[in-house]
Amino acid sequence: MVLGNPINMNKESYELQLTNDMTMMAMSGKERTIIEWKKLFKDAGFSHSKITPILGEKSVIEVFP
């Protein structure tokens, strides 16, 4: 999950976010900002990445060798 997407959050998106937060807490997940994701990918050796918001706080993340 990517934090800080500039998308207005409606009630459904807010409820989805709460559900995702509960799931992540149960599974020891971690939310990251775009900057944190890009640093993680760079540190892992990927040349570049693309993060595309799709629904509320959900995004498609692509990384390239």
Backbone as JSON Lines, residues from 0, in Angstrom:
{"i":0,"aa":"M","n":[0.84,-1.16,0.0],"ca":[0.0,0.0,0.0],"c":[0.89,1.23,0.0]}
{"i":1,"aa":"V","n":[0.47,2.21,-0.74],"ca":[1.23,3.45,-0.83],"c":[0.46,4.55,-0.11]}
{"i":2,"aa":"L","n":[1.12,5.21,0.81],"ca":[0.51,6.32,1.53],"c":[0.7,7.62,0.77]}
{"i":3,"aa":"G","n":[-0.21,8.53,0.97],"ca":[-0.04,9.87,0.43],"c":[-0.53,10.07,-0.98]}
{"i":4,"aa":"N","n":[-1.35,9.16,-1.5],"ca":[-1.92,9.37,-2.83],"c":[-2.86,10.57,-2.79]}
{"i":5,"aa":"P","n":[-2.76,11.47,-3.77],"ca":[-3.6,12.67,-3.75],"c":[-5.0,12.41,-4.29]}
{"i":6,"aa":"I","n":[-5.69,11.47,-3.7],"ca":[-7.04,11.11,-4.14],"c":[-8.0,11.42,-3.0]}
{"i":7,"aa":"N","n":[-9.08,12.11,-3.32],"ca":[-10.09,12.4,-2.29],"c":[-10.7,11.09,-1.82]}
{"i":8,"aa":"M","n":[-10.76,10.92,-0.53],"ca":[-11.25,9.66,0.02],"c":[-12.73,9.78,0.37]}
{"i":9,"aa":"N","n":[-13.56,8.99,-0.31],"ca":[-14.98,8.96,0.02],"c":[-15.22,7.9,1.1]}
{"i":10,"aa":"K","n":[-16.47,7.72,1.49],"ca":[-16.79,6.79,2.58],"c":[-16.34,5.37,2.26]}
{"i":11,"aa":"E","n":[-16.6,4.91,1.03],"ca":[-16.21,3.55,0.66],"c":[-14.7,3.37,0.7]}
{"i":12,"aa":"S","n":[-13.97,4.36,0.22],"ca":[-12.51,4.29,0.25],"c":[-12.0,4.28,1.68]}
{"i":13,"aa":"Y","n":[-12.63,5.08,2.53],"ca":[-12.23,5.13,3.93],"c":[-12.46,3.77,4.6]}
{"i":14,"aa":"E","n":[-13.61,3.16,4.35],"ca":[-13.9,1.86,4.93],"c":[-12.93,0.8,4.41]}
{"i":15,"aa":"L","n":[-12.6,0.88,3.14],"ca":[-11.62,-0.05,2.56],"c":[-10.26,0.15,3.22]}
{"i":16,"aa":"Q","n":[-9.89,1.4,3.43],"ca":[-8.61,1.69,4.1],"c":[-8.58,1.09,5.5]}
{"i":17,"aa":"L","n":[-9.67,1.24,6.24],"ca":[-9.73,0.67,7.59],"c":[-9.61,-0.85,7.55]}
{"i":18,"aa":"T","n":[-10.28,-1.48,6.6],"ca":[-10.2,-2.93,6.46],"c":[-8.77,-3.35,6.13]}
{"i":19,"aa":"N","n":[-8.14,-2.63,5.22],"ca":[-6.75,-2.94,4.87],"c":[-5.82,-2.76,6.06]}
{"i":20,"aa":"D","n":[-6.05,-1.71,6.83],"ca":[-5.22,-1.47,8.02],"c":[-5.33,-2.63,9.0]}
{"i":21,"aa":"M","n":[-6.55,-3.11,9.21],"ca":[-6.75,-4.22,10.14],"c":[-6.05,-5.49,9.61]}
{"i":22,"aa":"T","n":[-6.16,-5.72,8.32],"ca":[-5.51,-6.89,7.72],"c":[-4.0,-6.79,7.86]}
{"i":23,"aa":"M","n":[-3.46,-5.62,7.59],"ca":[-2.01,-5.44,7.69],"c":[-1.53,-5.6,9.12]}
{"i":24,"aa":"M","n":[-2.3,-5.11,10.08],"ca":[-1.89,-5.27,11.48],"c":[-1.87,-6.75,11.86]}
{"i":25,"aa":"A","n":[-2.84,-7.5,11.37],"ca":[-2.92,-8.92,11.7],"c":[-1.78,-9.71,11.04]}
{"i":26,"aa":"M","n":[-1.29,-9.21,9.91],"ca":[-0.25,-9.93,9.17],"c":[1.13,-9.29,9.32]}
{"i":27,"aa":"S","n":[1.27,-8.35,10.23],"ca":[2.54,-7.64,10.45],"c":[3.02,-6.91,9.2]}
{"i":28,"aa":"G","n":[2.08,-6.34,8.45],"ca":[2.43,-5.59,7.25],"c":[2.92,-4.19,7.59]}
{"i":29,"aa":"K","n":[3.34,-3.47,6.56],"ca":[3.84,-2.12,6.76],"c":[3.38,-1.24,5.6]}
{"i":30,"aa":"E","n":[2.89,-0.06,5.93],"ca":[2.57,0.92,4.91],"c":[3.81,1.74,4.63]}
{"i":31,"aa":"R","n":[3.98,2.12,3.37],"ca":[5.14,2.92,2.98],"c":[4.69,4.08,2.11]}
{"i":32,"aa":"T","n":[5.46,5.16,2.16],"ca":[5.24,6.28,1.26],"c":[5.88,5.95,-0.08]}
{"i":33,"aa":"I","n":[5.59,6.75,-1.1],"ca":[6.21,6.54,-2.41],"c":[7.73,6.62,-2.29]}
{"i":34,"aa":"I","n":[8.21,7.57,-1.52],"ca":[9.66,7.72,-1.34],"c":[10.26,6.47,-0.7]}
{"i":35,"aa":"E","n":[9.58,5.93,0.31],"ca":[10.08,4.71,0.96],"c":[10.1,3.53,0.0]}
{"i":36,"aa":"W","n":[9.04,3.39,-0.82],"ca":[9.01,2.31,-1.81],"c":[10.16,2.45,-2.79]}
{"i":37,"aa":"K","n":[10.35,3.65,-3.33],"ca":[11.41,3.86,-4.32],"c":[12.79,3.57,-3.74]}
{"i":38,"aa":"K","n":[13.02,3.95,-2.49],"ca":[14.3,3.65,-1.83],"c":[14.46,2.14,-1.66]}
{"i":39,"aa":"L","n":[13.4,1.47,-1.26],"ca":[13.44,0.02,-1.09],"c":[13.81,-0.67,-2.4]}
{"i":40,"aa":"F","n":[13.17,-0.25,-3.5],"ca":[13.45,-0.84,-4.81],"c":[14.89,-0.57,-5.24]}
{"i":41,"aa":"K","n":[15.34,0.67,-5.05],"ca":[16.71,1.03,-5.44],"c":[17.71,0.21,-4.63]}
{"i":42,"aa":"D","n":[17.48,0.11,-3.32],"ca":[18.37,-0.66,-2.46],"c":[18.38,-2.14,-2.83]}
{"i":43,"aa":"A","n":[17.27,-2.62,-3.41],"ca":[17.18,-4.02,-3.82],"c":[17.79,-4.26,-5.2]}
{"i":44,"aa":"G","n":[18.24,-3.18,-5.86],"ca":[18.93,-3.33,-7.13],"c":[18.09,-3.1,-8.37]}
{"i":45,"aa":"F","n":[16.86,-2.64,-8.22],"ca":[16.04,-2.37,-9.39],"c":[16.41,-1.01,-9.98]}
{"i":46,"aa":"S","n":[16.35,-0.91,-11.31],"ca":[16.77,0.32,-11.97],"c":[15.73,1.43,-11.86]}
{"i":47,"aa":"H","n":[14.46,1.08,-11.96],"ca":[13.41,2.08,-11.79],"c":[12.08,1.39,-11.47]}
{"i":48,"aa":"S","n":[11.12,2.22,-11.09],"ca":[9.81,1.69,-10.7],"c":[8.72,2.64,-11.16]}
{"i":49,"aa":"K","n":[7.5,2.11,-11.17],"ca":[6.34,2.92,-11.55],"c":[5.22,2.56,-10.57]}
{"i":50,"aa":"I","n":[4.65,3.58,-9.94],"ca":[3.56,3.38,-8.98],"c":[2.33,4.1,-9.52]}
{"i":51,"aa":"T","n":[1.27,3.34,-9.77],"ca":[0.05,3.89,-10.36],"c":[-1.13,3.7,-9.4]}
{"i":52,"aa":"P","n":[-1.69,4.79,-8.85],"ca":[-2.87,4.65,-7.99],"c":[-4.04,4.1,-8.79]}
{"i":53,"aa":"I","n":[-4.79,3.15,-8.19],"ca":[-5.93,2.58,-8.91],"c":[-7.25,2.72,-8.16]}
{"i":54,"aa":"L","n":[-7.23,2.64,-6.82],"ca":[-8.47,2.72,-6.06],"c":[-8.14,3.15,-4.64]}
{"i":55,"aa":"G","n":[-8.59,4.33,-4.27],"ca":[-8.32,4.79,-2.92],"c":[-6.83,4.79,-2.64]}
{"i":56,"aa":"E","n":[-6.43,4.05,-1.63],"ca":[-5.02,3.97,-1.26],"c":[-4.3,2.81,-1.95]}
{"i":57,"aa":"K","n":[-5.0,2.06,-2.78],"ca":[-4.37,0.93,-3.47],"c":[-3.68,1.42,-4.74]}
{"i":58,"aa":"S","n":[-2.54,0.79,-5.03],"ca":[-1.77,1.15,-6.21],"c":[-1.19,-0.09,-6.86]}
{"i":59,"aa":"V","n":[-0.93,0.01,-8.15],"ca":[-0.18,-1.02,-8.86],"c":[1.28,-0.58,-8.83]}
{"i":60,"aa":"I","n":[2.15,-1.47,-8.41],"ca":[3.58,-1.15,-8.31],"c":[4.33,-2.04,-9.3]}
{"i":61,"aa":"E","n":[5.07,-1.4,-10.2],"ca":[5.9,-2.12,-11.16],"c":[7.35,-1.78,-10.89]}
{"i":62,"aa":"V","n":[8.21,-2.79,-10.9],"ca":[9.65,-2.56,-10.75],"c":[10.36,-3.21,-11.92]}
{"i":63,"aa":"F","n":[11.48,-2.62,-12.3],"ca":[12.21,-3.06,-13.49],"c":[13.67,-3.31,-13.15]}
{"i":64,"aa":"P","n":[14.23,-4.38,-13.73],"ca":[15.64,-4.7,-13.45],"c":[16.59,-3.65,-14.0]}
